[in-house]
Amino acid sequence: MRRLVPFLLLFGLLTTIFVGCDSSSSDRGTVTLTGEVFDEDRNQPIEGAFVTVEAEDNPLIDEREDIIIETDANGQFTTSFDIDEPTDVTIRARKDGFTTDTQTIFAVAERTIDVPRFRLRQTREEDPISGTPSNIVLQGQSLSTIGVIESGSAEVTVITFQVTDSSGTPVTLENEALVRFRLGQQPGGDAFIAPEQAGTDDNGAVEVNLSSGTQAGVVQVVAEADVNGRTIRSKPVSITIHGGLPDQNHFTLGPQQFNFAGLNVFGVRNGIGVLVGDKFSNPARPNTAVYFSTTHSIIQGSTLTSPDGQGGVDLISGNPLPFPSANPTPLSPGVTIIRAETAGTNQNLNNTDAPGYGEELVFDETAVVISGLIQLSANIQTLTLGQTYSYTVTDQLGNPLAPGTDITVRAEGTNVKAVGDVAFELGDTPINISRVSNLDRTITSAVPVTGPGITRFSFSPVSDQELDEETEPVLESVTIAVSGPNGRVQLTYTANGNIQASEDTELQHLSDGTIRLRALK
């Protein structure tokens, strides 16, 4: 038994030695790694990336130091190293300006292992590279419209140009261009730019300030640069300069019609227009608010002006209507006064402590006739060829009828006709207006104009021998017809003294023999 124990110990030792020798010879050896590094965003290989096999995390690697390899132009790398036995190996790919990617692979001796592709993402743009300046383009502008000085609007806009090379890449500081600026088209000549020239930055950008003057209109700005003996320039950049605050001397109010038929019908509309200018005779700045009021009927409350300084609202017939009243007014019956007003600039700018400094009331007034039902009067005792007869056409208040009214006179019988005011259409009729002064536009009186060609007319029945020279002319009747926005009436005189009137009218015989025909609706 004692002899057996030493033998067993010797056998175990020999077995351990032999087994150890077999394991060392089969697991030790060289591992070869191949792989590639790509830009994930562009899907392109990355040249010059560093791939590190980290020894600190892999103690079985013989070198005991990190293995660092640089990728070639195709983003590829290859490296080899010895290991004691199969093991996990940590590999890391990195490049300045990119993220880092890490892979772990299982390394086995005497094998070539394809490492999965490393994908890095760019975190910082590479330094820009540009060629020679070739083009100048507009990059942006702070405002596309500015106002004239003292307009209350912005008076300066910043225009940014960009200089690029032939491929469209902005030039860098290495290829800096000295850009000069000039004005092209301009309305008055007092707009100006600053600076007159400037150099481009590292992105090819250069800025210029355009300041408005006193004239509204369109101003063009052009950028130019001299490069290698030739001049490059931008397309003209157009900036609109709007007008200033409203000025009393350039504020105008007027109706679409001075006469409209709304005295007996509610809801009839008449346009009221306004034209607003600044002290330089340019249109006031767009969207200037103008407020309206009226002595009679209803008017829309406000409007905003267009770039041309124009705006408008509607006067709408309705209560109160301008009928005669027991309370005396400076207005004639049937007349209404419309007022428009806005805020302008106070001309007395020296006294900043004065009440209302910085603004003043700018206003104008106009008058409109709201005409009513037709009233036709004529004094015809007997019908006689060659005699001249007069007739009057007004509304129920004695005012002219609205424009568009047709008046016709017909002589009927044998070989007869009517001459004179016998076939015509009324135009718009003026109003005599008195104001406080040219500057103070307040109306003190407004009287519709009447008289020949407006409310009073005449005609003569005469023979018409051109129809039949052998037959004697015979006058049988005369008819006066009026029709238009104010309604329609017709009055006929016959040779035997009969008078015929159209329906819905009232016929009155006056003491002087005048016949008055009044429309009832």
C-alpha positions as CSV (number, residue, x, y, z in Angstrom):
1,M,0.0,0.0,0.0
2,R,2.8,2.4,0.9
3,R,4.4,1.7,-2.6
4,L,1.2,2.5,-4.4
5,V,0.8,6.1,-3.1
6,P,4.0,7.5,-4.6
7,F,3.2,5.8,-7.9
8,L,-0.2,7.5,-8.1
9,L,1.3,10.9,-7.3
10,L,3.9,10.5,-10.0
11,F,1.2,9.4,-12.5
12,G,-1.0,12.5,-11.7
13,L,2.0,14.9,-12.1
14,L,3.0,13.4,-15.5
15,T,-0.6,13.5,-16.7
16,T,-0.9,17.2,-15.7
17,I,2.3,18.1,-17.6
18,F,1.2,16.3,-20.8
19,V,-2.3,17.7,-20.7
20,G,-0.9,21.2,-20.2
21,C,1.5,20.8,-23.1
22,D,-1.3,19.8,-25.5
23,S,-3.5,22.8,-24.5
24,S,-0.8,25.4,-25.0
25,S,0.1,24.2,-28.4
26,S,-3.5,24.2,-29.8
27,D,-4.9,27.5,-28.4
28,R,-2.0,29.9,-28.7
29,G,-1.5,31.7,-32.1
30,T,-2.1,34.7,-34.3
31,V,-5.4,36.4,-34.9
32,T,-6.0,38.7,-37.9
33,L,-8.7,41.4,-37.9
34,T,-10.1,43.2,-40.9
35,G,-12.8,45.8,-41.1
36,E,-13.9,49.2,-42.3
37,V,-15.1,52.5,-40.9
38,F,-18.0,54.5,-42.5
39,D,-19.7,57.9,-42.2
40,E,-23.3,56.9,-41.2
41,D,-24.9,60.1,-42.5
42,R,-23.2,60.1,-45.9
43,N,-22.6,56.4,-46.2
44,Q,-19.0,57.0,-47.3
45,P,-15.8,55.5,-46.0
46,I,-13.8,57.5,-43.5
47,E,-10.1,57.9,-44.2
48,G,-7.8,58.5,-41.3
49,A,-10.0,57.0,-38.6
50,F,-8.1,55.3,-35.7
51,V,-9.0,51.7,-34.8
52,T,-7.8,50.6,-31.4
53,V,-7.5,47.0,-30.1
54,E,-7.5,47.6,-26.3
55,A,-5.0,45.4,-24.4
56,E,-6.1,46.5,-21.0
57,D,-9.4,44.7,-21.3
58,N,-7.7,41.7,-23.0
59,P,-4.9,40.4,-20.7
60,L,-4.5,37.3,-22.9
61,I,-3.1,39.4,-25.7
62,D,0.7,38.9,-25.7
63,E,1.6,42.6,-26.6
64,R,0.1,44.0,-23.4
65,E,-0.2,47.4,-25.2
66,D,-3.0,48.9,-27.3
67,I,-2.8,48.2,-31.0
68,I,-3.7,51.3,-33.0
69,I,-4.4,51.1,-36.8
70,E,-5.3,54.0,-39.2
71,T,-7.9,53.4,-42.0
72,D,-6.8,53.9,-45.6
73,A,-8.6,55.9,-48.3
74,N,-11.3,53.2,-48.5
75,G,-11.9,53.4,-44.7
76,Q,-10.4,49.9,-44.3
77,F,-7.9,48.5,-41.8
78,T,-6.1,45.2,-41.0
79,T,-4.1,44.1,-37.9
80,S,-2.7,40.9,-36.4
81,F,-1.7,39.9,-32.8
82,D,-1.0,36.8,-30.7
83,I,-3.4,35.4,-28.1
84,D,-2.8,32.7,-25.4
85,E,-6.3,31.2,-25.8
86,P,-9.7,32.1,-27.4
87,T,-11.0,35.4,-25.8
88,D,-13.3,38.4,-26.2
89,V,-11.5,41.4,-27.8
90,T,-12.7,45.0,-27.5
91,I,-12.1,47.2,-30.6
92,R,-12.9,50.9,-30.8
93,A,-13.0,53.2,-33.9
94,R,-12.7,57.0,-33.5
95,K,-11.9,60.2,-35.5
96,D,-11.8,63.8,-34.4
97,G,-15.2,65.5,-35.2
98,F,-17.1,62.1,-35.2
99,T,-18.7,59.9,-32.6
100,T,-17.0,56.8,-31.4
101,D,-18.1,53.2,-32.1
102,T,-17.1,50.1,-30.2
103,Q,-17.2,46.4,-31.2
104,T,-16.6,43.2,-29.2
105,I,-15.5,40.1,-31.1
106,F,-14.5,36.6,-30.0
107,A,-10.9,36.0,-31.2
108,V,-9.6,32.5,-32.0
109,A,-6.0,31.8,-32.9
110,E,-5.0,31.3,-36.5
111,R,-8.2,32.9,-37.8
112,T,-9.0,35.9,-39.9
113,I,-12.0,37.7,-38.5
114,D,-14.1,40.2,-40.4
115,V,-15.1,42.9,-37.8
116,P,-18.7,44.3,-38.3
117,R,-18.6,47.7,-40.0
118,F,-18.0,50.7,-37.7
119,R,-20.4,53.5,-38.3
120,L,-19.5,57.0,-37.0
121,R,-21.6,60.2,-37.2
122,Q,-20.2,63.6,-37.8
123,T,-20.4,66.0,-34.8
124,R,-18.5,69.0,-36.2
125,E,-18.3,70.4,-39.7
126,E,-15.0,70.3,-41.3
127,D,-13.2,73.6,-42.1
128,P,-14.8,75.1,-45.2
129,I,-12.9,75.3,-48.4
130,S,-13.9,77.7,-51.2
131,G,-12.6,78.9,-54.6
132,T,-12.3,82.3,-56.1
133,P,-15.4,84.7,-55.8
134,S,-17.7,84.3,-58.8
135,N,-21.2,85.4,-57.9
136,I,-23.0,87.8,-55.5
137,V,-26.5,86.7,-54.4
138,L,-29.1,88.1,-51.9
139,Q,-29.0,86.1,-48.7
140,G,-31.7,88.1,-46.8
141,Q,-33.1,91.4,-45.7
142,S,-34.4,92.5,-42.3
143,L,-37.4,94.4,-43.9
144,S,-38.8,94.5,-47.4
145,T,-40.5,97.8,-46.8
146,I,-39.5,100.9,-44.8
147,G,-41.1,104.3,-44.3
148,V,-39.9,107.8,-45.1
149,I,-38.3,109.7,-42.2
150,E,-40.6,110.8,-39.4
151,S,-43.3,108.4,-40.7
152,G,-43.5,106.3,-37.5
153,S,-42.4,103.2,-39.5
154,A,-39.0,101.6,-39.5
155,E,-36.6,103.8,-41.6
156,V,-33.7,101.4,-42.0
157,T,-33.4,97.9,-43.5
158,V,-30.3,95.6,-43.4
159,I,-29.6,93.8,-46.6
160,T,-27.3,90.8,-46.5
161,F,-25.4,89.6,-49.7
162,Q,-23.4,86.4,-50.0
163,V,-20.4,85.9,-52.3
164,T,-19.9,82.4,-53.7
165,D,-17.5,80.6,-55.9
166,S,-18.4,79.0,-59.2
167,S,-19.8,75.9,-57.5
168,G,-22.1,78.0,-55.2
169,T,-19.9,77.5,-52.1
170,P,-19.7,80.6,-49.9
171,V,-16.2,82.1,-50.0
172,T,-14.1,81.9,-46.9
173,L,-11.8,84.5,-45.3
174,E,-8.9,83.1,-47.4
175,N,-10.8,84.3,-50.5
176,E,-12.4,87.4,-48.9
177,A,-14.0,89.8,-51.4
178,L,-14.2,93.5,-50.9
179,V,-17.8,94.4,-51.9
180,R,-19.0,97.9,-52.7
181,F,-22.6,99.0,-52.7
182,R,-24.5,101.5,-54.8
183,L,-28.1,102.6,-55.3
184,G,-29.9,101.9,-58.6
185,Q,-33.4,103.2,-59.2
186,Q,-34.7,105.6,-56.5
187,P,-37.6,108.0,-56.3
188,G,-36.0,111.2,-55.0
189,G,-32.3,110.7,-54.4
190,D,-32.1,111.3,-50.7
191,A,-32.1,107.6,-49.6
192,F,-28.6,106.5,-48.7
193,I,-26.6,103.3,-47.9
194,A,-23.9,102.6,-45.3
195,P,-21.2,101.4,-45.4
196,E,-20.2,102.1,-49.0
197,Q,-18.0,98.9,-49.0
198,A,-17.2,96.0,-46.7
199,G,-15.3,92.7,-46.8
200,T,-17.0,89.3,-46.6
201,D,-16.8,87.1,-43.5
202,D,-15.9,83.4,-43.3
203,N,-19.3,82.5,-44.8
204,G,-19.1,84.9,-47.7
205,A,-21.6,87.2,-46.1
206,V,-21.6,91.0,-46.1
207,E,-24.2,93.5,-44.9
208,V,-25.3,97.0,-45.9
209,N,-27.8,99.4,-44.3
210,L,-30.4,101.2,-46.5
211,S,-31.9,104.4,-44.9
212,S,-35.0,106.0,-46.3
213,G,-35.2,109.6,-47.2
214,T,-38.2,111.9,-47.7
215,Q,-39.6,110.4,-50.9
216,A,-41.8,107.3,-51.2
217,G,-41.2,104.8,-54.0
218,V,-38.9,101.9,-54.9
219,V,-35.2,101.9,-54.2
220,Q,-32.8,99.4,-55.7
221,V,-29.5,98.3,-54.1
222,V,-26.7,96.6,-56.1
223,A,-23.5,94.9,-54.7
224,E,-20.3,94.7,-56.8
225,A,-16.8,93.4,-56.4
226,D,-13.7,93.3,-58.6
227,V,-12.2,89.8,-59.0
228,N,-9.1,89.1,-61.2
229,G,-9.8,92.0,-63.5
230,R,-13.5,91.5,-63.9
231,T,-16.5,92.9,-62.0
232,I,-19.1,90.6,-60.5
233,R,-22.4,92.1,-59.3
234,S,-25.7,91.1,-57.8
235,K,-29.1,91.5,-59.2
236,P,-30.8,94.7,-58.0
237,V,-32.6,94.3,-54.7
238,S,-35.8,96.3,-54.6
239,I,-37.0,97.9,-51.3
240,T,-40.3,99.8,-51.1
241,I,-40.3,103.1,-49.2
242,H,-43.8,104.0,-48.0
243,G,-45.0,107.5,-47.2
244,G,-45.3,109.2,-43.8
245,L,-48.1,110.2,-41.5
246,P,-51.2,111.9,-43.0
247,D,-51.0,115.7,-43.7
248,Q,-53.9,118.0,-43.6
249,N,-53.0,119.7,-46.9
250,H,-52.9,116.2,-48.6
251,F,-56.2,114.7,-47.2
252,T,-59.0,114.4,-49.7
253,L,-62.6,113.1,-49.2
254,G,-65.2,112.6,-51.9
255,P,-68.3,110.5,-52.7
256,Q,-68.7,108.1,-55.6
257,Q,-71.9,110.1,-56.4
258,F,-72.8,113.5,-55.1
259,N,-76.4,112.5,-55.5
260,F,-77.9,109.0,-54.9
261,A,-81.6,107.9,-54.6
262,G,-81.9,106.8,-51.0
263,L,-84.4,109.3,-49.4
264,N,-87.4,106.9,-49.7
265,V,-85.6,103.5,-49.8
266,F,-83.5,102.1,-47.0
267,G,-80.3,100.2,-47.7
268,V,-79.2,102.1,-50.8
269,R,-75.4,102.4,-50.8
270,N,-73.1,105.2,-52.0
271,G,-69.3,104.8,-51.9
272,I,-67.3,107.4,-50.0
273,G,-63.6,107.5,-50.9
274,V,-60.6,109.0,-49.1
275,L,-57.1,109.8,-50.4
276,V,-54.4,110.3,-47.8
277,G,-51.0,111.8,-48.5
278,D,-48.0,112.9,-46.4
279,K,-46.3,116.2,-46.2
280,F,-44.0,115.2,-49.1
281,S,-47.0,114.7,-51.4
282,N,-46.5,110.9,-51.3
283,P,-49.2,108.4,-50.3
284,A,-49.4,108.0,-46.5
285,R,-48.0,104.8,-45.1
286,P,-50.3,101.8,-45.8
287,N,-52.9,100.7,-43.4
288,T,-53.4,104.2,-42.1
289,A,-56.8,104.1,-40.2
290,V,-59.4,106.6,-41.3
291,Y,-62.6,107.1,-39.3
292,F,-66.0,108.3,-40.7
293,S,-69.2,109.9,-39.4
294,T,-72.3,111.3,-41.0
295,T,-75.1,113.8,-40.1
296,H,-77.7,111.5,-41.7
297,S,-78.2,107.9,-42.6
298,I,-75.5,105.3,-41.7
299,I,-71.9,105.1,-42.7
300,Q,-69.3,102.3,-42.2
301,G,-67.0,103.3,-39.4
302,S,-63.4,103.0,-40.7
303,T,-61.1,101.9,-43.5
304,L,-57.4,101.2,-43.8
305,T,-55.5,102.8,-46.7
306,S,-53.8,101.0,-49.5
307,P,-50.2,101.5,-50.6
308,D,-51.6,104.3,-52.8
309,G,-53.1,106.0,-49.8
310,Q,-56.7,105.2,-50.9
311,G,-59.5,103.8,-48.8
312,G,-63.3,103.8,-48.8
313,V,-66.5,103.0,-47.0
314,D,-70.3,102.9,-47.9
315,L,-72.9,105.5,-46.9
316,I,-76.1,103.5,-46.4
317,S,-79.5,105.2,-46.6
318,G,-81.5,105.0,-43.4
319,N,-82.6,106.9,-40.4
320,P,-82.1,109.7,-39.7
321,L,-83.0,111.0,-43.2
322,P,-82.4,114.6,-44.2
323,F,-86.0,115.7,-44.4
324,P,-86.8,119.3,-43.4
325,S,-87.2,119.7,-39.6
326,A,-88.4,122.3,-37.2
327,N,-84.8,122.8,-36.0
328,P,-82.9,125.1,-38.4
329,T,-79.6,123.7,-39.7
330,P,-77.0,125.1,-42.2
331,L,-77.8,122.2,-44.5
332,S,-80.4,122.2,-47.2
333,P,-83.1,119.6,-47.1
334,G,-81.9,116.3,-48.6
335,V,-78.2,117.0,-47.9
336,T,-76.0,115.0,-45.5
337,I,-72.4,115.8,-44.4
338,I,-69.8,113.1,-44.2
339,R,-66.6,113.6,-42.2
340,A,-63.4,111.6,-42.3
341,E,-60.5,112.0,-39.9
342,T,-57.2,110.4,-38.9
343,A,-54.1,111.3,-36.9
344,G,-51.2,113.2,-38.5
345,T,-48.0,114.9,-37.4
346,N,-48.1,118.1,-35.4
347,Q,-46.1,120.7,-37.3
348,N,-45.2,122.6,-34.1
349,L,-42.4,120.2,-33.0
350,N,-40.4,122.8,-31.2
351,N,-42.5,122.8,-28.0
352,T,-42.4,119.2,-26.8
353,D,-44.4,120.1,-23.7
354,A,-47.4,121.3,-25.8
355,P,-50.6,119.3,-25.5
356,G,-51.0,116.9,-28.3
357,Y,-47.3,117.1,-29.3
358,G,-46.5,114.7,-32.0
359,E,-49.9,114.3,-33.6
360,E,-52.8,116.4,-34.9
361,L,-56.3,115.8,-36.2
362,V,-56.3,115.5,-40.0
363,F,-59.8,115.7,-41.5
364,D,-62.1,116.6,-44.4
365,E,-65.8,116.9,-44.9
366,T,-68.0,116.4,-48.0
367,A,-71.7,116.8,-48.8
368,V,-74.0,114.4,-50.5
369,V,-77.6,114.8,-51.7
370,I,-79.9,111.9,-50.8
371,S,-82.6,112.4,-53.4
372,G,-86.2,111.1,-53.3
373,L,-89.3,110.6,-55.4
374,I,-89.7,112.3,-58.8
375,Q,-91.6,115.5,-59.1
376,L,-92.4,116.7,-62.7
377,S,-93.9,120.2,-63.4
378,A,-94.9,121.8,-66.7
379,N,-97.0,124.8,-67.7
380,I,-98.8,123.9,-71.0
381,Q,-102.0,125.7,-71.6
382,T,-102.5,124.8,-75.3
383,L,-100.4,122.8,-77.7
384,T,-99.1,125.0,-80.5
385,L,-96.4,124.2,-83.1
386,G,-93.3,126.3,-82.7
387,Q,-94.0,127.4,-79.2
388,T,-91.4,126.8,-76.5
389,Y,-92.5,125.1,-73.3
390,S,-90.5,124.8,-70.1
391,Y,-90.6,121.9,-67.6
392,T,-88.9,121.1,-64.3
393,V,-87.7,117.7,-63.0
394,T,-86.7,117.4,-59.3
395,D,-87.2,115.1,-56.4
396,Q,-89.9,115.7,-53.7
397,L,-87.6,118.2,-51.9
398,G,-86.8,120.2,-55.0
399,N,-83.3,118.7,-55.4
400,P,-81.9,117.3,-58.6
401,L,-82.4,113.6,-59.4
402,A,-79.7,111.0,-59.2
403,P,-77.3,110.4,-62.2
404,G,-78.6,107.8,-64.7
405,T,-82.0,109.4,-64.9
406,D,-83.4,109.3,-68.5
407,I,-85.7,112.2,-69.7
408,T,-87.5,112.1,-73.0
409,V,-90.1,114.3,-74.6
410,R,-92.2,113.1,-77.6
411,A,-94.4,115.1,-79.9
412,E,-97.1,112.9,-81.5
413,G,-99.4,113.5,-84.5
414,T,-98.7,114.0,-88.2
415,N,-95.3,115.3,-89.5
416,V,-94.3,116.6,-86.0
417,K,-91.4,116.2,-83.7
418,A,-90.0,117.7,-80.5
419,V,-86.7,119.6,-80.3
420,G,-84.7,121.0,-77.4
421,D,-84.2,119.1,-74.2
422,V,-86.0,116.0,-75.5
423,A,-83.7,112.9,-75.0
424,F,-80.9,112.9,-72.5
425,E,-79.5,111.3,-69.3
426,L,-78.7,113.3,-66.2
427,G,-75.2,113.2,-64.9
428,D,-74.0,113.7,-61.3
429,T,-74.9,117.1,-59.9
430,P,-72.6,119.3,-57.9
431,I,-73.2,120.9,-54.5
432,N,-72.2,124.5,-53.6
433,I,-70.2,124.1,-50.4
434,S,-68.9,126.7,-48.1
435,R,-66.1,125.9,-45.5
436,V,-64.5,127.7,-42.6
437,S,-61.2,127.9,-44.5
438,N,-59.0,126.0,-46.9
439,L,-57.2,124.5,-43.9
440,D,-60.3,124.0,-41.7
441,R,-62.4,121.8,-43.9
442,T,-65.5,122.1,-41.8
443,I,-68.6,122.7,-44.0
444,T,-70.7,125.7,-43.0
445,S,-73.3,125.3,-45.8
446,A,-74.1,122.9,-48.6
447,V,-76.7,123.7,-51.3
448,P,-77.5,121.5,-54.3
449,V,-77.0,123.2,-57.6
450,T,-80.2,123.6,-59.6
451,G,-81.1,125.4,-62.8
452,P,-80.9,125.0,-66.6
453,G,-79.7,121.5,-67.6
454,I,-80.0,120.2,-64.1
455,T,-83.5,120.7,-63.0
456,R,-85.0,123.1,-65.6
457,F,-85.5,122.2,-69.2
458,S,-87.4,123.3,-72.3
459,F,-88.7,121.9,-75.7
460,S,-90.6,123.0,-78.7
461,P,-93.0,120.9,-80.9
462,V,-92.3,121.6,-84.5
463,S,-93.3,120.4,-88.0
464,D,-91.3,117.6,-89.5
465,Q,-91.8,118.0,-93.2
466,E,-89.1,115.5,-94.0
467,L,-91.6,112.8,-93.4
468,D,-94.2,114.0,-95.9
469,E,-93.9,117.4,-97.5
470,E,-97.4,117.4,-99.0
471,T,-99.2,116.7,-95.7
472,E,-99.9,119.5,-93.3
473,P,-98.4,118.9,-89.8
474,V,-100.9,118.2,-87.0
475,L,-99.9,118.2,-83.3
476,E,-102.1,115.8,-81.3
477,S,-100.1,115.3,-78.0
478,V,-96.9,115.8,-76.1
479,T,-95.5,113.3,-73.6
480,I,-92.8,113.9,-71.0
481,A,-91.3,110.7,-69.4
482,V,-88.8,110.5,-66.6
483,S,-87.2,107.2,-65.4
484,G,-84.2,106.2,-63.4
485,P,-82.9,105.4,-59.9
486,N,-85.6,107.7,-58.3
487,G,-88.5,105.9,-60.0
488,R,-90.6,106.5,-63.1
489,V,-93.4,109.0,-64.1
490,Q,-95.0,110.0,-67.4
491,L,-97.2,113.0,-68.2
492,T,-99.2,113.5,-71.5
493,Y,-100.9,116.7,-72.7
494,T,-103.4,116.3,-75.6
495,A,-104.6,118.9,-78.1
496,N,-108.1,118.9,-76.7
497,G,-106.8,119.8,-73.2
498,N,-106.8,116.4,-71.6
499,I,-104.0,115.4,-69.2
500,Q,-102.9,111.8,-68.6
501,A,-100.6,110.7,-65.8
502,S,-98.9,107.4,-65.1
503,E,-100.0,105.1,-62.2
504,D,-98.8,105.7,-58.6
505,T,-98.6,109.4,-59.1
506,E,-100.4,112.5,-57.7
507,L,-101.5,115.2,-60.2
508,Q,-101.7,118.8,-58.8
509,H,-103.1,121.9,-60.7
510,L,-101.4,125.0,-59.4
511,S,-102.9,128.5,-59.6
512,D,-100.6,129.7,-62.4
513,G,-101.7,126.8,-64.6
514,T,-98.7,124.6,-63.9
515,I,-99.3,120.9,-63.7
516,R,-97.3,119.1,-61.0
517,L,-97.0,115.3,-61.1
518,R,-95.6,113.7,-58.0
519,A,-94.6,110.1,-57.7
520,L,-96.0,108.2,-54.7
521,K,-93.5,105.4,-54.7
